[in-house]
Amino acid sequence: MPHRIEISRPVTWLATAAVVANVAATVPTLLLPDILTGPAVTNGSARGTALVMLVLAIPLLLVGAWLVRHGAWQGLVLGLGALIGWLAGKALRLVASR
């Protein structure tokens, strides 16, 4: 029988803060055309990455957090995958906005 995992409330709050911060970063990247000042190819790549993060990474983290709250270790895998994807996206937006 699989072991249930325990997670504290601060981790849930941190996951929520990560979602809020990511939405705050991706929505302007998608909706404000003049926010990115790099080459067109880099700007397009950053917008595509922001879209994927908004429709894929955020829901994965939310589902992962929900699974962890209910004791499933698979939620940790989903959450880590979403966070690793966010790190790659943040690096891309940093390069695209210079």
Secondary structure, DSSP 8 states (H G I E B T S, - for coil): --------HHHHHHHHHHHHHHHHHHHHHHH-TTS--S-HHHHHHHHHHHHHIIIIIHHHHHHHHHHHHTT-THHHHHHHHHHHHHHHHHHHHHHHT-
